[in-house]
Amino acid sequence: MSTPLERSIARFRPTDDGASTARISAAAFRAAVEQRLGNLERDMGELKGRLNGLIFLVIGTVLTQVLLKVLQ
């Protein structure tokens, strides 16, 4: 049983019968990488927004607790 990585690498090895393997063109590879980078940038932006929201929530909670202790 081969792993997905081994199967991917095997695509680029020459076959015994001389048949060419399916390779993607440089332009198709660049387009796929560009799309993955775009998705990664979008996901990182979403993660940054969530992290900022969490930080403000924690700061607000701490400030509220401090004010409650001071005003009692």
LODO-374757 format. One record per atom (N, C-alpha, C, O): residue in one letter; x, y, z. Coordinates in steps of 0.2 Angstrom, whole numbers. Example, Ala and Ser with C-alpha at 12.3 -4.5 7.8 and 13.67 -1.06 7.14 Angstrom:
<fivos>
{fivo "a"; {66; -28; 39}}
{fivo "a"; {62; -22; 39}}
{fivo "a"; {66; -16; 39}}
{fivo "a"; {71; -17; 42}}
{fivo "s"; {64; -11; 35}}
{fivo "s"; {68; -5; 36}}
{fivo "s"; {64; 0; 39}}
{fivo "s"; {67; 6; 40}}
</fivos>
This chain:
<fivos>
{fivo "m"; {4; -6; 0}}
{fivo "m"; {0; 0; 0}}
{fivo "m"; {5; 6; 0}}
{fivo "m"; {9; 7; 4}}
{fivo "s"; {3; 11; -5}}
{fivo "s"; {8; 17; -5}}
{fivo "s"; {4; 23; -2}}
{fivo "s"; {-2; 23; -2}}
{fivo "t"; {8; 27; 0}}
{fivo "t"; {5; 33; 3}}
{fivo "t"; {4; 38; -3}}
{fivo "t"; {6; 37; -8}}
{fivo "p"; {0; 43; -1}}
{fivo "p"; {-2; 48; -6}}
{fivo "p"; {5; 52; -9}}
{fivo "p"; {5; 53; -15}}
{fivo "l"; {10; 53; -5}}
{fivo "l"; {16; 56; -7}}
{fivo "l"; {20; 51; -12}}
{fivo "l"; {22; 54; -17}}
{fivo "e"; {20; 45; -10}}
{fivo "e"; {23; 40; -15}}
{fivo "e"; {20; 40; -22}}
{fivo "e"; {23; 40; -27}}
{fivo "r"; {13; 40; -22}}
{fivo "r"; {9; 40; -28}}
{fivo "r"; {10; 46; -32}}
{fivo "r"; {11; 46; -38}}
{fivo "s"; {11; 52; -28}}
{fivo "s"; {12; 58; -32}}
{fivo "s"; {19; 58; -35}}
{fivo "s"; {20; 61; -41}}
{fivo "i"; {24; 56; -31}}
{fivo "i"; {31; 55; -34}}
{fivo "i"; {31; 51; -40}}
{fivo "i"; {35; 52; -45}}
{fivo "a"; {28; 45; -39}}
{fivo "a"; {28; 40; -45}}
{fivo "a"; {25; 43; -51}}
{fivo "a"; {27; 40; -57}}
{fivo "r"; {21; 48; -51}}
{fivo "r"; {19; 51; -58}}
{fivo "r"; {25; 54; -62}}
{fivo "r"; {24; 54; -68}}
{fivo "f"; {30; 55; -59}}
{fivo "f"; {36; 59; -62}}
{fivo "f"; {41; 54; -64}}
{fivo "f"; {46; 55; -67}}
{fivo "r"; {41; 47; -62}}
{fivo "r"; {46; 42; -64}}
{fivo "r"; {44; 40; -71}}
{fivo "r"; {38; 39; -72}}
{fivo "p"; {49; 38; -75}}
{fivo "p"; {48; 35; -81}}
{fivo "p"; {45; 28; -80}}
{fivo "p"; {47; 24; -76}}
{fivo "t"; {41; 26; -85}}
{fivo "t"; {38; 19; -85}}
{fivo "t"; {42; 15; -89}}
{fivo "t"; {46; 17; -93}}
{fivo "d"; {41; 8; -87}}
{fivo "d"; {45; 3; -91}}
{fivo "d"; {43; 3; -98}}
{fivo "d"; {47; 1; -102}}
{fivo "d"; {37; 4; -100}}
{fivo "d"; {35; 3; -107}}
{fivo "d"; {36; 9; -111}}
{fivo "d"; {34; 9; -117}}
{fivo "g"; {39; 14; -108}}
{fivo "g"; {41; 20; -112}}
{fivo "g"; {35; 25; -113}}
{fivo "g"; {36; 30; -116}}
{fivo "a"; {29; 24; -110}}
{fivo "a"; {23; 28; -110}}
{fivo "a"; {24; 34; -106}}
{fivo "a"; {27; 34; -100}}
{fivo "s"; {22; 40; -108}}
{fivo "s"; {23; 46; -104}}
{fivo "s"; {18; 46; -99}}
{fivo "s"; {12; 44; -100}}
{fivo "t"; {20; 49; -93}}
{fivo "t"; {15; 50; -88}}
{fivo "t"; {12; 57; -89}}
{fivo "t"; {14; 61; -92}}
{fivo "a"; {6; 57; -85}}
{fivo "a"; {3; 63; -85}}
{fivo "a"; {6; 69; -81}}
{fivo "a"; {7; 68; -75}}
{fivo "r"; {9; 74; -84}}
{fivo "r"; {12; 79; -81}}
{fivo "r"; {8; 86; -82}}
{fivo "r"; {5; 86; -87}}
{fivo "i"; {8; 90; -78}}
{fivo "i"; {5; 96; -79}}
{fivo "i"; {10; 102; -81}}
{fivo "i"; {16; 101; -80}}
{fivo "s"; {7; 106; -85}}
{fivo "s"; {11; 111; -88}}
{fivo "s"; {13; 116; -83}}
{fivo "s"; {11; 117; -77}}
{fivo "a"; {18; 120; -84}}
{fivo "a"; {21; 125; -80}}
{fivo "a"; {16; 131; -78}}
{fivo "a"; {15; 133; -73}}
{fivo "a"; {12; 132; -83}}
{fivo "a"; {6; 137; -82}}
{fivo "a"; {1; 135; -78}}
{fivo "a"; {-2; 138; -74}}
{fivo "a"; {-1; 128; -79}}
{fivo "a"; {-6; 125; -74}}
{fivo "a"; {-3; 125; -67}}
{fivo "a"; {-7; 126; -62}}
{fivo "f"; {3; 123; -66}}
{fivo "f"; {6; 123; -60}}
{fivo "f"; {6; 130; -56}}
{fivo "f"; {4; 130; -51}}
{fivo "r"; {8; 135; -60}}
{fivo "r"; {8; 142; -57}}
{fivo "r"; {1; 144; -55}}
{fivo "r"; {0; 147; -50}}
{fivo "a"; {-4; 142; -60}}
{fivo "a"; {-11; 144; -58}}
{fivo "a"; {-14; 140; -52}}
{fivo "a"; {-17; 143; -48}}
{fivo "a"; {-12; 134; -51}}
{fivo "a"; {-14; 130; -45}}
{fivo "a"; {-10; 133; -39}}
{fivo "a"; {-14; 134; -34}}
{fivo "v"; {-4; 135; -39}}
{fivo "v"; {0; 138; -34}}
{fivo "v"; {-3; 145; -32}}
{fivo "v"; {-4; 146; -26}}
{fivo "e"; {-5; 149; -37}}
{fivo "e"; {-8; 155; -36}}
{fivo "e"; {-15; 155; -32}}
{fivo "e"; {-16; 158; -28}}
{fivo "q"; {-19; 150; -34}}
{fivo "q"; {-25; 149; -31}}
{fivo "q"; {-24; 146; -24}}
{fivo "q"; {-28; 149; -20}}
{fivo "r"; {-20; 142; -23}}
{fivo "r"; {-18; 140; -16}}
{fivo "r"; {-16; 146; -11}}
{fivo "r"; {-18; 146; -6}}
{fivo "l"; {-12; 150; -14}}
{fivo "l"; {-9; 156; -10}}
{fivo "l"; {-15; 160; -9}}
{fivo "l"; {-15; 163; -3}}
{fivo "g"; {-19; 161; -14}}
{fivo "g"; {-25; 166; -13}}
{fivo "g"; {-29; 163; -7}}
{fivo "g"; {-32; 167; -3}}
{fivo "n"; {-31; 157; -7}}
{fivo "n"; {-35; 154; -2}}
{fivo "n"; {-31; 154; 5}}
{fivo "n"; {-34; 155; 10}}
{fivo "l"; {-25; 153; 5}}
{fivo "l"; {-21; 154; 11}}
{fivo "l"; {-21; 161; 14}}
{fivo "l"; {-22; 162; 20}}
{fivo "e"; {-20; 166; 9}}
{fivo "e"; {-21; 173; 12}}
{fivo "e"; {-28; 174; 15}}
{fivo "e"; {-28; 178; 20}}
{fivo "r"; {-33; 172; 11}}
{fivo "r"; {-40; 173; 14}}
{fivo "r"; {-41; 170; 21}}
{fivo "r"; {-43; 173; 25}}
{fivo "d"; {-38; 164; 22}}
{fivo "d"; {-39; 160; 28}}
{fivo "d"; {-35; 163; 33}}
{fivo "d"; {-37; 164; 39}}
{fivo "m"; {-29; 166; 32}}
{fivo "m"; {-25; 170; 37}}
{fivo "m"; {-28; 176; 39}}
{fivo "m"; {-28; 178; 44}}
{fivo "g"; {-31; 179; 34}}
{fivo "g"; {-35; 185; 36}}
{fivo "g"; {-41; 184; 41}}
{fivo "g"; {-42; 188; 45}}
{fivo "e"; {-44; 179; 39}}
{fivo "e"; {-50; 177; 44}}
{fivo "e"; {-47; 175; 51}}
{fivo "e"; {-50; 176; 56}}
{fivo "l"; {-41; 171; 51}}
{fivo "l"; {-38; 169; 57}}
{fivo "l"; {-36; 175; 61}}
{fivo "l"; {-37; 176; 67}}
{fivo "k"; {-33; 180; 58}}
{fivo "k"; {-31; 186; 61}}
{fivo "k"; {-37; 190; 64}}
{fivo "k"; {-37; 192; 69}}
{fivo "g"; {-43; 190; 60}}
{fivo "g"; {-49; 194; 63}}
{fivo "g"; {-51; 190; 69}}
{fivo "g"; {-53; 193; 74}}
{fivo "r"; {-51; 183; 69}}
{fivo "r"; {-54; 180; 75}}
{fivo "r"; {-49; 181; 81}}
{fivo "r"; {-51; 181; 86}}
{fivo "l"; {-43; 181; 79}}
{fivo "l"; {-38; 181; 85}}
{fivo "l"; {-38; 188; 88}}
{fivo "l"; {-38; 189; 94}}
{fivo "n"; {-39; 194; 84}}
{fivo "n"; {-40; 200; 86}}
{fivo "n"; {-47; 201; 91}}
{fivo "n"; {-47; 204; 96}}
{fivo "g"; {-52; 198; 88}}
{fivo "g"; {-58; 197; 92}}
{fivo "g"; {-57; 194; 99}}
{fivo "g"; {-60; 196; 104}}
{fivo "l"; {-54; 189; 99}}
{fivo "l"; {-52; 185; 105}}
{fivo "l"; {-48; 189; 110}}
{fivo "l"; {-50; 189; 116}}
{fivo "i"; {-43; 193; 107}}
{fivo "i"; {-39; 197; 112}}
{fivo "i"; {-43; 202; 115}}
{fivo "i"; {-43; 204; 121}}
{fivo "f"; {-47; 206; 111}}
{fivo "f"; {-52; 211; 114}}
{fivo "f"; {-57; 208; 119}}
{fivo "f"; {-58; 212; 123}}
{fivo "l"; {-59; 202; 117}}
{fivo "l"; {-64; 199; 122}}
{fivo "l"; {-60; 198; 129}}
{fivo "l"; {-63; 199; 134}}
{fivo "v"; {-54; 195; 129}}
{fivo "v"; {-50; 194; 135}}
{fivo "v"; {-49; 201; 138}}
{fivo "v"; {-50; 201; 145}}
{fivo "i"; {-46; 206; 135}}
{fivo "i"; {-45; 212; 138}}
{fivo "i"; {-51; 215; 141}}
{fivo "i"; {-51; 218; 146}}
{fivo "g"; {-57; 215; 137}}
{fivo "g"; {-63; 217; 140}}
{fivo "g"; {-65; 214; 146}}
{fivo "g"; {-67; 217; 151}}
{fivo "t"; {-64; 207; 147}}
{fivo "t"; {-66; 203; 153}}
{fivo "t"; {-62; 205; 158}}
{fivo "t"; {-64; 206; 164}}
{fivo "v"; {-55; 206; 157}}
{fivo "v"; {-50; 208; 163}}
{fivo "v"; {-52; 215; 165}}
{fivo "v"; {-52; 216; 171}}
{fivo "l"; {-53; 219; 161}}
{fivo "l"; {-55; 226; 163}}
{fivo "l"; {-61; 226; 167}}
{fivo "l"; {-62; 230; 172}}
{fivo "t"; {-66; 222; 165}}
{fivo "t"; {-73; 222; 168}}
{fivo "t"; {-72; 219; 175}}
{fivo "t"; {-74; 222; 180}}
{fivo "q"; {-68; 214; 176}}
{fivo "q"; {-66; 211; 183}}
{fivo "q"; {-63; 216; 187}}
{fivo "q"; {-64; 216; 193}}
{fivo "v"; {-58; 220; 184}}
{fivo "v"; {-54; 224; 188}}
{fivo "v"; {-59; 230; 191}}
{fivo "v"; {-59; 232; 197}}
{fivo "l"; {-63; 233; 186}}
{fivo "l"; {-68; 238; 188}}
{fivo "l"; {-73; 235; 194}}
{fivo "l"; {-74; 239; 198}}
{fivo "l"; {-75; 229; 193}}
{fivo "l"; {-79; 226; 198}}
{fivo "l"; {-76; 226; 205}}
{fivo "l"; {-79; 227; 210}}
{fivo "k"; {-70; 224; 205}}
{fivo "k"; {-66; 223; 211}}
{fivo "k"; {-65; 230; 214}}
{fivo "k"; {-65; 231; 220}}
{fivo "v"; {-63; 235; 210}}
{fivo "v"; {-62; 242; 212}}
{fivo "v"; {-68; 245; 215}}
{fivo "v"; {-68; 249; 220}}
{fivo "l"; {-74; 244; 212}}
{fivo "l"; {-80; 248; 214}}
{fivo "l"; {-84; 244; 220}}
{fivo "l"; {-88; 247; 222}}
{fivo "q"; {-81; 239; 222}}
{fivo "q"; {-85; 235; 227}}
{fivo "q"; {-82; 238; 234}}
{fivo "q"; {-85; 235; 239}}
</fivos>
